[in-house]
């Protein structure tokens, strides 16, 4: 089980890095539909309460690089 999962993770990384745009989109959609990025909508981050308290009517300028 571990070996199979590890091979898949390595393959997934190679697809993300070297795959065609179409293949990358399919992989992202597959991962998203299976909940891999479910943490993106989570409010469990320690910064969330700070943002809620100090954001002015929900207006936030995000200067992230990712």
PQR file with spaces between the fields and no chain letter, atoms N, CA, C, O and H, PARSE charges and radii, in Angstrom:
ATOM       1  N    UNK     1       0.829   -1.205    0.000 -0.4000 1.5000
ATOM       2  CA   UNK     1       0.000    0.000    0.000 -0.0000 2.0000
ATOM       3  C    UNK     1       0.864    1.255    0.000  0.5500 1.7000
ATOM       4  O    UNK     1       0.632    2.177   -0.782 -0.5500 1.4000
ATOM       5  N    UNK     2       1.860    1.286    0.879 -0.4000 1.5000
ATOM       6  CA   UNK     2       2.721    2.461    0.954 -0.0000 2.0000
ATOM       7  C    UNK     2       3.441    2.706   -0.365  0.5500 1.7000
ATOM       8  O    UNK     2       3.532    3.842   -0.830 -0.5500 1.4000
ATOM       9  H    UNK     2       2.048    0.537    1.515  0.4000 1.0000
ATOM      10  N    UNK     3       3.953    1.629   -0.965 -0.4000 1.5000
ATOM      11  CA   UNK     3       4.705    1.769   -2.212 -0.0000 2.0000
ATOM      12  C    UNK     3       3.801    2.287   -3.318  0.5500 1.7000
ATOM      13  O    UNK     3       4.198    3.169   -4.079 -0.5500 1.4000
ATOM      14  H    UNK     3       3.879    0.706   -0.586  0.4000 1.0000
ATOM      15  N    UNK     4       2.604    1.755   -3.416 -0.4000 1.5000
ATOM      16  CA   UNK     4       1.652    2.198   -4.436 -0.0000 2.0000
ATOM      17  C    UNK     4       1.327    3.675   -4.273  0.5500 1.7000
ATOM      18  O    UNK     4       1.317    4.434   -5.242 -0.5500 1.4000
ATOM      19  H    UNK     4       2.281    1.038   -2.798  0.4000 1.0000
ATOM      20  N    UNK     5       1.064    4.069   -3.040 -0.4000 1.5000
ATOM      21  CA   UNK     5       0.735    5.478   -2.777 -0.0000 2.0000
ATOM      22  C    UNK     5       1.914    6.391   -3.089  0.5500 1.7000
ATOM      23  O    UNK     5       1.742    7.469   -3.656 -0.5500 1.4000
ATOM      24  H    UNK     5       1.072    3.453   -2.253  0.4000 1.0000
ATOM      25  N    UNK     6       3.103    5.955   -2.718 -0.4000 1.5000
ATOM      26  CA   UNK     6       4.306    6.759   -2.964 -0.0000 2.0000
ATOM      27  C    UNK     6       4.564    6.911   -4.466  0.5500 1.7000
ATOM      28  O    UNK     6       4.915    7.995   -4.933 -0.5500 1.4000
ATOM      29  H    UNK     6       3.243    5.079   -2.257  0.4000 1.0000
ATOM      30  N    UNK     7       4.391    5.834   -5.211 -0.4000 1.5000
ATOM      31  CA   UNK     7       4.575    5.897   -6.671 -0.0000 2.0000
ATOM      32  C    UNK     7       3.568    6.864   -7.278  0.5500 1.7000
ATOM      33  O    UNK     7       3.910    7.640   -8.170 -0.5500 1.4000
ATOM      34  H    UNK     7       4.106    4.954   -4.832  0.4000 1.0000
ATOM      35  N    UNK     8       2.309    6.820   -6.792 -0.4000 1.5000
ATOM      36  CA   UNK     8       1.287    7.728   -7.305 -0.0000 2.0000
ATOM      37  C    UNK     8       1.644    9.177   -6.994  0.5500 1.7000
ATOM      38  O    UNK     8       1.495   10.047   -7.852 -0.5500 1.4000
ATOM      39  H    UNK     8       2.032    6.190   -6.067  0.4000 1.0000
ATOM      40  N    UNK     9       2.111    9.446   -5.782 -0.4000 1.5000
ATOM      41  CA   UNK     9       2.463   10.819   -5.411 -0.0000 2.0000
ATOM      42  C    UNK     9       3.622   11.343   -6.258  0.5500 1.7000
ATOM      43  O    UNK     9       3.617   12.504   -6.667 -0.5500 1.4000
ATOM      44  H    UNK     9       2.232    8.740   -5.085  0.4000 1.0000
ATOM      45  N    UNK    10       4.599   10.507   -6.516 -0.4000 1.5000
ATOM      46  CA   UNK    10       5.725   10.916   -7.369 -0.0000 2.0000
ATOM      47  C    UNK    10       5.233   11.169   -8.794  0.5500 1.7000
ATOM      48  O    UNK    10       5.614   12.158   -9.420 -0.5500 1.4000
ATOM      49  H    UNK    10       4.603    9.564   -6.183  0.4000 1.0000
ATOM      50  N    UNK    11       4.385   10.270   -9.302 -0.4000 1.5000
ATOM      51  CA   UNK    11       3.833   10.437  -10.649 -0.0000 2.0000
ATOM      52  C    UNK    11       3.010   11.712  -10.742  0.5500 1.7000
ATOM      53  O    UNK    11       3.099   12.449  -11.723 -0.5500 1.4000
ATOM      54  H    UNK    11       4.076    9.467   -8.793  0.4000 1.0000
ATOM      55  N    UNK    12       2.209   11.966   -9.710 -0.4000 1.5000
ATOM      56  CA   UNK    12       1.383   13.170   -9.668 -0.0000 2.0000
ATOM      57  C    UNK    12       2.247   14.430   -9.714  0.5500 1.7000
ATOM      58  O    UNK    12       1.923   15.393  -10.411 -0.5500 1.4000
ATOM      59  H    UNK    12       2.137   11.367   -8.913  0.4000 1.0000
ATOM      60  N    UNK    13       3.342   14.410   -8.968 -0.4000 1.5000
ATOM      61  CA   UNK    13       4.257   15.546   -8.980 -0.0000 2.0000
ATOM      62  C    UNK    13       4.883   15.768  -10.349  0.5500 1.7000
ATOM      63  O    UNK    13       5.040   16.907  -10.791 -0.5500 1.4000
ATOM      64  H    UNK    13       3.604   13.629   -8.402  0.4000 1.0000
ATOM      65  N    UNK    14       5.236   14.690  -11.007 -0.4000 1.5000
ATOM      66  CA   UNK    14       5.812   14.808  -12.351 -0.0000 2.0000
ATOM      67  C    UNK    14       4.793   15.342  -13.342  0.5500 1.7000
ATOM      68  O    UNK    14       5.130   16.139  -14.217 -0.5500 1.4000
ATOM      69  H    UNK    14       5.109   13.765  -10.648  0.4000 1.0000
ATOM      70  N    UNK    15       3.543   14.904  -13.206 -0.4000 1.5000
ATOM      71  CA   UNK    15       2.485   15.413  -14.081 -0.0000 2.0000
ATOM      72  C    UNK    15       2.296   16.908  -13.852  0.5500 1.7000
ATOM      73  O    UNK    15       2.171   17.676  -14.806 -0.5500 1.4000
ATOM      74  H    UNK    15       3.269   14.257  -12.495  0.4000 1.0000
ATOM      75  N    UNK    16       2.277   17.316  -12.599 -0.4000 1.5000
ATOM      76  CA   UNK    16       2.119   18.747  -12.301 -0.0000 2.0000
ATOM      77  C    UNK    16       3.270   19.566  -12.859  0.5500 1.7000
ATOM      78  O    UNK    16       3.077   20.705  -13.283 -0.5500 1.4000
ATOM      79  H    UNK    16       2.379   16.693  -11.824  0.4000 1.0000
ATOM      80  N    UNK    17       4.447   18.999  -12.860 -0.4000 1.5000
ATOM      81  CA   UNK    17       5.608   19.755  -13.324 -0.0000 2.0000
ATOM      82  C    UNK    17       5.796   19.699  -14.839  0.5500 1.7000
ATOM      83  O    UNK    17       6.088   20.717  -15.467 -0.5500 1.4000
ATOM      84  H    UNK    17       4.603   18.073  -12.516  0.4000 1.0000
ATOM      85  N    UNK    18       5.630   18.517  -15.423 -0.4000 1.5000
ATOM      86  CA   UNK    18       5.983   18.335  -16.834 -0.0000 2.0000
ATOM      87  C    UNK    18       4.803   17.988  -17.743  0.5500 1.7000
ATOM      88  O    UNK    18       4.971   17.917  -18.961 -0.5500 1.4000
ATOM      89  H    UNK    18       5.392   17.691  -14.913  0.4000 1.0000
ATOM      90  N    UNK    19       3.634   17.775  -17.184 -0.4000 1.5000
ATOM      91  CA   UNK    19       2.493   17.360  -17.995 -0.0000 2.0000
ATOM      92  C    UNK    19       1.953   18.487  -18.867  0.5500 1.7000
ATOM      93  O    UNK    19       2.268   19.660  -18.666 -0.5500 1.4000
ATOM      94  H    UNK    19       3.498   17.832  -16.195  0.4000 1.0000
ATOM      95  N    UNK    20       1.137   18.102  -19.834 -0.4000 1.5000
ATOM      96  CA   UNK    20       0.495   19.095  -20.691 -0.0000 2.0000
ATOM      97  C    UNK    20      -0.557   19.853  -19.878  0.5500 1.7000
ATOM      98  O    UNK    20      -0.983   19.388  -18.821 -0.5500 1.4000
ATOM      99  H    UNK    20       0.881   17.150  -19.997  0.4000 1.0000
ATOM     100  N    UNK    21      -0.964   20.992  -20.364 -0.4000 1.5000
ATOM     101  CA   UNK    21      -1.981   21.791  -19.667 -0.0000 2.0000
ATOM     102  C    UNK    21      -3.272   20.996  -19.499  0.5500 1.7000
ATOM     103  O    UNK    21      -3.911   21.049  -18.448 -0.5500 1.4000
ATOM     104  H    UNK    21      -0.618   21.369  -21.223  0.4000 1.0000
ATOM     105  N    UNK    22      -3.645   20.269  -20.530 -0.4000 1.5000
ATOM     106  CA   UNK    22      -4.873   19.468  -20.473 -0.0000 2.0000
ATOM     107  C    UNK    22      -4.782   18.410  -19.372  0.5500 1.7000
ATOM     108  O    UNK    22      -5.733   18.211  -18.616 -0.5500 1.4000
ATOM     109  H    UNK    22      -3.126   20.226  -21.384  0.4000 1.0000
ATOM     110  N    UNK    23      -3.643   17.738  -19.287 -0.4000 1.5000
ATOM     111  CA   UNK    23      -3.449   16.711  -18.273 -0.0000 2.0000
ATOM     112  C    UNK    23      -3.430   17.323  -16.866  0.5500 1.7000
ATOM     113  O    UNK    23      -3.979   16.748  -15.927 -0.5500 1.4000
ATOM     114  H    UNK    23      -2.870   17.899  -19.902  0.4000 1.0000
ATOM     115  N    UNK    24      -2.805   18.473  -16.733 -0.4000 1.5000
ATOM     116  CA   UNK    24      -2.768   19.158  -15.435 -0.0000 2.0000
ATOM     117  C    UNK    24      -4.168   19.560  -14.981  0.5500 1.7000
ATOM     118  O    UNK    24      -4.506   19.432  -13.804 -0.5500 1.4000
ATOM     119  H    UNK    24      -2.359   18.940  -17.496  0.4000 1.0000
ATOM     120  N    UNK    25      -4.981   20.047  -15.922 -0.4000 1.5000
ATOM     121  CA   UNK    25      -6.356   20.430  -15.583 -0.0000 2.0000
ATOM     122  C    UNK    25      -7.161   19.218  -15.139  0.5500 1.7000
ATOM     123  O    UNK    25      -7.906   19.281  -14.160 -0.5500 1.4000
ATOM     124  H    UNK    25      -4.706   20.151  -16.878  0.4000 1.0000
ATOM     125  N    UNK    26      -7.007   18.118  -15.863 -0.4000 1.5000
ATOM     126  CA   UNK    26      -7.734   16.902  -15.493 -0.0000 2.0000
ATOM     127  C    UNK    26      -7.321   16.410  -14.117  0.5500 1.7000
ATOM     128  O    UNK    26      -8.165   15.995  -13.323 -0.5500 1.4000
ATOM     129  H    UNK    26      -6.402   18.067  -16.657  0.4000 1.0000
ATOM     130  N    UNK    27      -6.034   16.455  -13.833 -0.4000 1.5000
ATOM     131  CA   UNK    27      -5.543   16.009  -12.527 -0.0000 2.0000
ATOM     132  C    UNK    27      -6.043   16.930  -11.419  0.5500 1.7000
ATOM     133  O    UNK    27      -6.460   16.458  -10.361 -0.5500 1.4000
ATOM     134  H    UNK    27      -5.348   16.792  -14.478  0.4000 1.0000
ATOM     135  N    UNK    28      -6.005   18.242  -11.654 -0.4000 1.5000
ATOM     136  CA   UNK    28      -6.480   19.192  -10.651 -0.0000 2.0000
ATOM     137  C    UNK    28      -7.966   18.993  -10.384  0.5500 1.7000
ATOM     138  O    UNK    28      -8.395   18.974   -9.230 -0.5500 1.4000
ATOM     139  H    UNK    28      -5.667   18.626  -12.513  0.4000 1.0000
ATOM     140  N    UNK    29      -8.753   18.843  -11.447 -0.4000 1.5000
ATOM     141  CA   UNK    29     -10.190   18.619  -11.286 -0.0000 2.0000
ATOM     142  C    UNK    29     -10.471   17.318  -10.531  0.5500 1.7000
ATOM     143  O    UNK    29     -11.373   17.270   -9.694 -0.5500 1.4000
ATOM     144  H    UNK    29      -8.405   18.858  -12.384  0.4000 1.0000
ATOM     145  N    UNK    30      -9.712   16.277  -10.820 -0.4000 1.5000
ATOM     146  CA   UNK    30      -9.867   15.002  -10.132 -0.0000 2.0000
ATOM     147  C    UNK    30      -9.545   15.159   -8.645  0.5500 1.7000
ATOM     148  O    UNK    30     -10.304   14.717   -7.782 -0.5500 1.4000
ATOM     149  H    UNK    30      -8.979   16.317  -11.500  0.4000 1.0000
ATOM     150  N    UNK    31      -8.414   15.791   -8.365 -0.4000 1.5000
ATOM     151  CA   UNK    31      -8.019   15.988   -6.966 -0.0000 2.0000
ATOM     152  C    UNK    31      -9.038   16.839   -6.219  0.5500 1.7000
ATOM     153  O    UNK    31      -9.388   16.543   -5.076 -0.5500 1.4000
ATOM     154  H    UNK    31      -7.797   16.149   -9.066  0.4000 1.0000
ATOM     155  N    UNK    32      -9.508   17.892   -6.867 -0.4000 1.5000
ATOM     156  CA   UNK    32     -10.471   18.786   -6.218 -0.0000 2.0000
ATOM     157  C    UNK    32     -11.784   18.070   -5.927  0.5500 1.7000
ATOM     158  O    UNK    32     -12.353   18.221   -4.846 -0.5500 1.4000
ATOM     159  H    UNK    32      -9.223   18.133   -7.795  0.4000 1.0000
ATOM     160  N    UNK    33     -12.262   17.292   -6.892 -0.4000 1.5000
ATOM     161  CA   UNK    33     -13.532   16.590   -6.700 -0.0000 2.0000
ATOM     162  C    UNK    33     -13.435   15.527   -5.611  0.5500 1.7000
ATOM     163  O    UNK    33     -14.448   15.154   -5.018 -0.5500 1.4000
ATOM     164  H    UNK    33     -11.800   17.170   -7.771  0.4000 1.0000
ATOM     165  N    UNK    34     -12.234   15.039   -5.345 -0.4000 1.5000
ATOM     166  CA   UNK    34     -12.027   14.035   -4.289 -0.0000 2.0000
ATOM     167  C    UNK    34     -11.652   14.660   -2.949  0.5500 1.7000
ATOM     168  O    UNK    34     -11.343   13.950   -1.993 -0.5500 1.4000
ATOM     169  H    UNK    34     -11.412   15.342   -5.826  0.4000 1.0000
ATOM     170  N    UNK    35     -11.680   15.994   -2.881 -0.4000 1.5000
ATOM     171  CA   UNK    35     -11.479   16.673   -1.612 -0.0000 2.0000
ATOM     172  C    UNK    35     -10.046   16.976   -1.233  0.5500 1.7000
ATOM     173  O    UNK    35      -9.779   17.327   -0.084 -0.5500 1.4000
ATOM     174  H    UNK    35     -11.931   16.571   -3.658  0.4000 1.0000
ATOM     175  N    UNK    36      -9.113   16.852   -2.167 -0.4000 1.5000
ATOM     176  CA   UNK    36      -7.702   17.109   -1.837 -0.0000 2.0000
ATOM     177  C    UNK    36      -7.478   18.557   -1.395  0.5500 1.7000
ATOM     178  O    UNK    36      -6.617   18.825   -0.557 -0.5500 1.4000
ATOM     179  H    UNK    36      -9.330   16.567   -3.101  0.4000 1.0000
ATOM     180  N    UNK    37      -8.237   19.471   -1.947 -0.4000 1.5000
ATOM     181  CA   UNK    37      -8.072   20.886   -1.614 -0.0000 2.0000
ATOM     182  C    UNK    37      -9.194   21.394   -0.720  0.5500 1.7000
ATOM     183  O    UNK    37      -9.509   22.584   -0.740 -0.5500 1.4000
ATOM     184  H    UNK    37      -8.936   19.254   -2.628  0.4000 1.0000
ATOM     185  N    UNK    38      -9.791   20.520    0.052 -0.4000 1.5000
ATOM     186  CA   UNK    38     -10.897   20.880    0.929 -0.0000 2.0000
ATOM     187  C    UNK    38     -10.513   21.884    2.000  0.5500 1.7000
ATOM     188  O    UNK    38     -11.369   22.604    2.513 -0.5500 1.4000
ATOM     189  H    UNK    38      -9.536   19.554    0.068  0.4000 1.0000
ATOM     190  N    UNK    39      -9.239   21.937    2.341 -0.4000 1.5000
ATOM     191  CA   UNK    39      -8.790   22.868    3.364 -0.0000 2.0000
ATOM     192  C    UNK    39      -8.900   24.323    2.912  0.5500 1.7000
ATOM     193  O    UNK    39      -8.847   25.229    3.744 -0.5500 1.4000
ATOM     194  H    UNK    39      -8.543   21.352    1.924  0.4000 1.0000
ATOM     195  N    UNK    40      -9.049   24.556    1.637 -0.4000 1.5000
ATOM     196  CA   UNK    40      -9.115   25.928    1.132 -0.0000 2.0000
ATOM     197  C    UNK    40     -10.362   26.667    1.626  0.5500 1.7000
ATOM     198  O    UNK    40     -10.352   27.892    1.745 -0.5500 1.4000
ATOM     199  H    UNK    40      -9.093   23.820    0.962  0.4000 1.0000
ATOM     200  N    UNK    41     -11.419   25.933    1.909 -0.4000 1.5000
ATOM     201  CA   UNK    41     -12.633   26.592    2.379 -0.0000 2.0000
ATOM     202  C    UNK    41     -12.781   26.501    3.895  0.5500 1.7000
ATOM     203  O    UNK    41     -13.797   26.918    4.452 -0.5500 1.4000
ATOM     204  H    UNK    41     -11.427   24.938    1.812  0.4000 1.0000
ATOM     205  N    UNK    42     -11.790   25.968    4.538 -0.4000 1.5000
ATOM     206  CA   UNK    42     -11.838   25.802    5.990 -0.0000 2.0000
ATOM     207  C    UNK    42     -11.559   27.137    6.691  0.5500 1.7000
ATOM     208  O    UNK    42     -10.791   27.963    6.198 -0.5500 1.4000
ATOM     209  H    UNK    42     -10.966   25.630    4.085  0.4000 1.0000
ATOM     210  N    UNK    43     -12.187   27.326    7.831 -0.4000 1.5000
ATOM     211  CA   UNK    43     -11.939   28.536    8.619 -0.0000 2.0000
ATOM     212  C    UNK    43     -11.140   28.205    9.870  0.5500 1.7000
ATOM     213  O    UNK    43     -11.138   28.981   10.825 -0.5500 1.4000
ATOM     214  H    UNK    43     -12.811   26.655    8.232  0.4000 1.0000
ATOM     215  N    UNK    44     -10.465   27.070    9.876 -0.4000 1.5000
ATOM     216  CA   UNK    44      -9.710   26.637   11.040 -0.0000 2.0000
ATOM     217  C    UNK    44      -8.351   27.303   11.183  0.5500 1.7000
ATOM     218  O    UNK    44      -7.653   27.059   12.167 -0.5500 1.4000
ATOM     219  H    UNK    44     -10.466   26.440    9.100  0.4000 1.0000
ATOM     220  N    UNK    45      -7.967   28.122   10.248 -0.4000 1.5000
ATOM     221  CA   UNK    45      -6.671   28.785   10.304 -0.0000 2.0000
ATOM     222  C    UNK    45      -6.634   29.783   11.449  0.5500 1.7000
ATOM     223  O    UNK    45      -7.635   30.437   11.743 -0.5500 1.4000
ATOM     224  H    UNK    45      -8.535   28.321    9.449  0.4000 1.0000
ATOM     225  N    UNK    46      -5.489   29.897   12.091 -0.4000 1.5000
ATOM     226  CA   UNK    46      -5.369   30.815   13.215 -0.0000 2.0000
ATOM     227  C    UNK    46      -5.516   32.274   12.788  0.5500 1.7000
ATOM     228  O    UNK    46      -5.822   33.126   13.622 -0.5500 1.4000
ATOM     229  H    UNK    46      -4.677   29.365   11.852  0.4000 1.0000
ATOM     230  N    UNK    47      -5.309   32.574   11.535 -0.4000 1.5000
ATOM     231  CA   UNK    47      -5.438   33.947   11.057 -0.0000 2.0000
ATOM     232  C    UNK    47      -6.887   34.350   10.805  0.5500 1.7000
ATOM     233  O    UNK    47      -7.200   35.538   10.725 -0.5500 1.4000
ATOM     234  H    UNK    47      -5.061   31.882   10.857  0.4000 1.0000
ATOM     235  N    UNK    48      -7.766   33.367   10.682 -0.4000 1.5000
ATOM     236  CA   UNK    48      -9.151   33.657   10.315 -0.0000 2.0000
ATOM     237  C    UNK    48      -9.821   34.621   11.292  0.5500 1.7000
ATOM     238  O    UNK    48     -10.459   35.585   10.869 -0.5500 1.4000
ATOM     239  H    UNK    48      -7.512   32.402   10.747  0.4000 1.0000
ATOM     240  N    UNK    49      -9.684   34.371   12.571 -0.4000 1.5000
ATOM     241  CA   UNK    49     -10.329   35.257   13.560 -0.0000 2.0000
ATOM     242  C    UNK    49      -9.749   36.666   13.500  0.5500 1.7000
ATOM     243  O    UNK    49     -10.470   37.645   13.688 -0.5500 1.4000
ATOM     244  H    UNK    49      -9.166   33.588   12.914  0.4000 1.0000
ATOM     245  N    UNK    50      -8.452   36.770   13.241 -0.4000 1.5000
ATOM     246  CA   UNK    50      -7.813   38.076   13.102 -0.0000 2.0000
ATOM     247  C    UNK    50      -8.365   38.815   11.884  0.5500 1.7000
ATOM     248  O    UNK    50      -8.649   40.010   11.963 -0.5500 1.4000
ATOM     249  H    UNK    50      -7.866   35.974   13.088  0.4000 1.0000
ATOM     250  N    UNK    51      -8.516   38.119   10.772 -0.4000 1.5000
ATOM     251  CA   UNK    51      -9.046   38.741    9.564 -0.0000 2.0000
ATOM     252  C    UNK    51     -10.490   39.183    9.749  0.5500 1.7000
ATOM     253  O    UNK    51     -10.874   40.267    9.310 -0.5500 1.4000
ATOM     254  H    UNK    51      -8.285   37.148   10.708  0.4000 1.0000
ATOM     255  N    UNK    52     -11.282   38.350   10.393 -0.4000 1.5000
ATOM     256  CA   UNK    52     -12.680   38.701   10.629 -0.0000 2.0000
ATOM     257  C    UNK    52     -12.770   39.955   11.479  0.5500 1.7000
ATOM     258  O    UNK    52     -13.616   40.816   11.238 -0.5500 1.4000
ATOM     259  H    UNK    52     -10.970   37.469   10.750  0.4000 1.0000
ATOM     260  N    UNK    53     -11.903   40.057   12.472 -0.4000 1.5000
ATOM     261  CA   UNK    53     -11.937   41.201   13.386 -0.0000 2.0000
ATOM     262  C    UNK    53     -11.485   42.499   12.714  0.5500 1.7000
ATOM     263  O    UNK    53     -12.052   43.563   12.964 -0.5500 1.4000
ATOM     264  H    UNK    53     -11.216   39.357   12.669  0.4000 1.0000
ATOM     265  N    UNK    54     -10.472   42.407   11.870 -0.4000 1.5000
ATOM     266  CA   UNK    54      -9.856   43.626   11.340 -0.0000 2.0000
ATOM     267  C    UNK    54     -10.183   43.951    9.878  0.5500 1.7000
ATOM     268  O    UNK    54      -9.882   45.054    9.422 -0.5500 1.4000
ATOM     269  H    UNK    54     -10.012   41.543   11.668  0.4000 1.0000
ATOM     270  N    UNK    55     -10.776   43.042    9.151 -0.4000 1.5000
ATOM     271  CA   UNK    55     -11.143   43.330    7.760 -0.0000 2.0000
ATOM     272  C    UNK    55     -12.316   44.311    7.759  0.5500 1.7000
ATOM     273  O    UNK    55     -13.257   44.166    8.539 -0.5500 1.4000
ATOM     274  H    UNK    55     -11.020   42.146    9.521  0.4000 1.0000
ATOM     275  N    UNK    56     -12.254   45.275    6.910 -0.4000 1.5000
ATOM     276  CA   UNK    56     -13.309   46.288    6.827 -0.0000 2.0000
ATOM     277  C    UNK    56     -14.378   45.841    5.851  0.5500 1.7000
ATOM     278  O    UNK    56     -14.203   45.954    4.638 -0.5500 1.4000
ATOM     279  H    UNK    56     -11.489   45.393    6.276  0.4000 1.0000
ATOM     280  N    UNK    57     -15.472   45.338    6.366 -0.4000 1.5000
ATOM     281  CA   UNK    57     -16.575   44.847    5.547 -0.0000 2.0000
ATOM     282  C    UNK    57     -16.129   43.793    4.547  0.5500 1.7000
ATOM     283  O    UNK    57     -16.671   43.706    3.445 -0.5500 1.4000
ATOM     284  H    UNK    57     -15.614   45.246    7.352  0.4000 1.0000
ATOM     285  N    UNK    58     -15.137   42.990    4.931 -0.4000 1.5000
ATOM     286  CA   UNK    58     -14.692   41.900    4.063 -0.0000 2.0000
ATOM     287  C    UNK    58     -13.725   42.295    2.968  0.5500 1.7000
ATOM     288  O    UNK    58     -13.382   41.472    2.119 -0.5500 1.4000
ATOM     289  H    UNK    58     -14.697   43.061    5.826  0.4000 1.0000
ATOM     290  N    UNK    59     -13.282   43.532    2.972 -0.4000 1.5000
ATOM     291  CA   UNK    59     -12.344   43.972    1.919 -0.0000 2.0000
ATOM     292  C    UNK    59     -10.921   43.678    2.367  0.5500 1.7000
ATOM     293  O    UNK    59     -10.433   44.235    3.351 -0.5500 1.4000
ATOM     294  H    UNK    59     -13.561   44.201    3.662  0.4000 1.0000
ATOM     295  N    UNK    60     -10.258   42.782    1.615 -0.4000 1.5000
ATOM     296  CA   UNK    60      -8.898   42.399    1.940 -0.0000 2.0000
ATOM     297  C    UNK    60      -8.078   42.432    0.654  0.5500 1.7000
ATOM     298  O    UNK    60      -8.496   41.902   -0.376 -0.5500 1.4000
ATOM     299  H    UNK    60     -10.654   42.331    0.816  0.4000 1.0000
ATOM     300  N    UNK    61      -6.930   43.050    0.726 -0.4000 1.5000
ATOM     301  CA   UNK    61      -6.003   43.049   -0.403 -0.0000 2.0000
ATOM     302  C    UNK    61      -5.019   41.902   -0.188  0.5500 1.7000
ATOM     303  O    UNK    61      -4.217   41.936    0.746 -0.5500 1.4000
ATOM     304  H    UNK    61      -6.591   43.481    1.563  0.4000 1.0000
ATOM     305  N    UNK    62      -5.077   40.897   -1.042 -0.4000 1.5000
ATOM     306  CA   UNK    62      -4.228   39.726   -0.928 -0.0000 2.0000
ATOM     307  C    UNK    62      -3.015   39.915   -1.825  0.5500 1.7000
ATOM     308  O    UNK    62      -3.147   40.004   -3.045 -0.5500 1.4000
ATOM     309  H    UNK    62      -5.728   40.870   -1.801  0.4000 1.0000
ATOM     310  N    UNK    63      -1.840   39.977   -1.226 -0.4000 1.5000
ATOM     311  CA   UNK    63      -0.621   40.174   -1.981 -0.0000 2.0000
ATOM     312  C    UNK    63       0.230   38.898   -2.013  0.5500 1.7000
ATOM     313  O    UNK    63       1.457   38.963   -2.085 -0.5500 1.4000
ATOM     314  H    UNK    63      -1.732   39.904   -0.234  0.4000 1.0000
ATOM     315  N    UNK    64      -0.426   37.754   -1.959 -0.4000 1.5000
ATOM     316  CA   UNK    64       0.292   36.472   -1.974 -0.0000 2.0000
ATOM     317  C    UNK    64       0.937   36.201   -3.310  0.5500 1.7000
ATOM     318  O    UNK    64       0.561   36.788   -4.324 -0.5500 1.4000
ATOM     319  H    UNK    64      -1.423   37.701   -1.901  0.4000 1.0000
ATOM     320  N    UNK    65       1.902   35.315   -3.309 -0.4000 1.5000
ATOM     321  CA   UNK    65       2.590   34.989   -4.550 -0.0000 2.0000
ATOM     322  C    UNK    65       2.216   33.597   -5.040  0.5500 1.7000
ATOM     323  O    UNK    65       2.788   33.132   -6.026 -0.5500 1.4000
ATOM     324  H    UNK    65       2.207   34.838   -2.484  0.4000 1.0000
ATOM     325  N    UNK    66       1.294   32.926   -4.401 -0.4000 1.5000
ATOM     326  CA   UNK    66       0.947   31.562   -4.809 -0.0000 2.0000
ATOM     327  C    UNK    66      -0.360   31.553   -5.467  0.5500 1.7000
ATOM     328  O    UNK    66      -0.834   30.496   -5.885 -0.5500 1.4000
ATOM     329  H    UNK    66       0.830   33.304   -3.600  0.4000 1.0000
